[in-house]
Amino acid sequence: MRIGIPRESRPGETLVAATAKTAAQLAALGYDVVVEAGAGAAADQPDRAFTDAGVQVVTADEVWGSDVVVKVNAPTEAEIASLRSGATVISLMAPARSPELVAQLAAAGVTGLAMDAVPRISRAQSMDVLSSMANVAGYRAVIEAAHEFGRLFTGQVTAAGKVPPARVFVVGAGVAGLAAIGAAGSLGAIVRAFDVRPEVAEQVESMGAQFVTVDMEQEVSSDGYAKEMTAEQEAATAAMYDEEARAADIVITTALIPGRPAPQLVTAETVAAMKPGSVVVDMAAANGGNVAATVTDQRVVTDNGVTVLGYTDLAGRLAAQTSQLYGTNVVNLLKLLTPGKDGVLTLDTDDVIQRGIAVTLARGDSAEVMWPPPP
Ligand code: NAD
């Protein structure tokens, strides 16, 4: 079978679904791999890197005519129309929030596999693009904050006097939050963090940060994700957010609830009470944001001099590495889908990972909607 790697069509996208190295690894699974000219240009993967790795660089039409198309962003309607009936497309799809995409894939008779629907079980960790991207993005959020912040992160004792360390407050200590805690701590900041899952306290503290507690209990579903908070729990945390944000120089928010809009946690009043020169990075901006002042993909400076960053491309700002990690996650998934290492993709819907990512399944000229998977 032929695997095609297209150039991402989303404006400003820097990522590519395969690097020269991972494309060669796909070829080693028996596939004929082709890459669209210029696909990796923004991720330090020039066409030459692919040809040097023995991967053919071809036109968009040739890529979209492949048996399997692997990309980063969900295919657009026009891209779905250029897929062959019976083909497979693998990408991020946010299927829970994209009923139109699911319907378009089904109508086109295409198998759609969502990279972002890989179940959160240990066996699937090597295929988990959300973790790969959140990890890079959490680090980059700190770099963006440090760039905006007009002071040092680390405390210093100089001949001209003492410089206090910056105080960083991280909301949500999942993959992105822990990466942010690590990066901020390594720059010398005092880091405090909060998560509704109390079991992360140990991880936070093992990284040298302080875990902020609120007197409440939070339910966590069996897949390890947080559930939405009740109104009472929200009220209990509101005062804590206000107090922590006022005391912080940098606030990094990462709180997400899968398939739901991001919880609004930091109010406009709290941002208005923050110190001038402080910085907020709202990593939940793509899902509506955790902070009232956030504008998606924008840098906003409030009247009281707080910079609020709503960038949704944080992982893409380290494009070479994120593409390499994404590509490696794809290779690991394709290893699972190619048990014979014979270049033939098979989908075993009895397997929890394969069932989990199956959004549509081509059968004849149409495709069956498989989303959502059974709980
Ligand atoms: P996520 O991106 O869905 O959420 C980020 C964090 O926000 C989570 O820690 C969540 O608890 C927190 N959060 C949600 N609502 C909040 C609120 N109102 N206030 C404060 N915090 C809130 O989650 P994630 O980072 O992708 O991962 C969640 C968990 O799953 C982590 O423990 C992670 O280690 C685990 N995980 C397991 C696997 C695996 O086993 N394959 C893979 C990835 C992640």
Residues whose N, C-alpha, C, O or C-beta is under 5 A from the ligand:
A	BS01	NAD	P119 R120 I121 S122 A124 Q125 D128 S131 V171 G172 A173 G174 V175 A176 F194 D195 V196 R197 G224 A226 T254 A255 L256 I257 P258 P263
